[in-house]
Amino acid sequence: MADLKCVVENCTYNKDCLCSKGDIMVGGKHACDCDGTCCESFAQKREGRESFSNSLSHPSHTISIDCEAVKCIYNSNYKCAAEHVDIKGCGASDCRETACATFSEK
């Protein structure tokens, strides 16, 4: 499991830069750089609705990350093997506006 820092403040799972989802999926099967990836688990916060994080586990520093970015050096059998992962996407309203900033091409 990776130490995860998520700065996607518009994600309903984000709580103080930690993820409360429990596990995430990083997409980007053909990615050659971090901008070709995305957090497919992103769900935009909606005003007036309760956050999904209220019904799930508490935010955690470590998280299981499934990863489709097969060209990343940290991808091991579709799992992320990095010790630390940063997810970025300031102002994101869609998963395509997020990215795995830790991606490093093989």
C-alpha positions, 0 to 999 in steps of 0.5 A: 500500500502506498502513502497517498497525498491527494490535493484534489479538493473537489473530490468527495473522498478527499479529507485533509489531503487524504482519501477516505475511499479505501482504494483507488484506480489510476487510469491511463493505459497509454500514458507516457507522462503524468498528464496521461493518467487520471484518478478514475475513482474521482467523484466531484463534491456536490453542495447540499449533499453529504459526502460519500466519505461520511459512509466509508472508512476514515481517511487514511495515509496509506491506500491500495492503488490499482493502476492501468498505467502500464508504462509507469515504473511503479506499475507491478501487475496493475498495482502501484508499487510506489511508496508515496503517490501524489494525486493532483487536479486543482479545481477538477470537476471530472476524473480527466482533470486529475492525474497521478503526479508520481507517474514515471515512464519506464 
